Amino acid sequence: MNPVDWQIVESEELSSAFGLSLPSGFGNDFAGVVVELGPGVTRWKVGDRVYGGARGAAVATSVVLDEHHRSLHRTPDQLSDLTAGVLDIAGRTASAVADALSSQPGPG
């Protein structure tokens, strides 16, 4: 779990901002194996290892997502679920920092 997960759980204002009503599930990052598919799913198969983020739904024994959910990714073979399971928020944070620090053309 990331610090933001606890902040959301402890704050009614933040919970509401993320569309959660307490008591509810919380957590964002997850990793695991696809165990069941809905009708018409073609991107995944049972047994695929996946990781990603699902705000408010990731502290659970299972997560149900659309097959094209923007934060659902195939887990590379060399990563453990433990490592993959913390990549979503940390990866988005790192990407935002890199974007904020990148040089832009213009007067220096």
Buried (B, 14 or more C-beta within 10 A) or exposed (E): BBEBBEEBBEEEEEBEEBEBEEEBBBBBBBBBEBEEBEEEBEEBEEEBBBBBBBBBBBBEEEBEBEEEBEBBBBBEEEBEBEEBBBBBBEBEEEEEEEEEEEEEEEEE
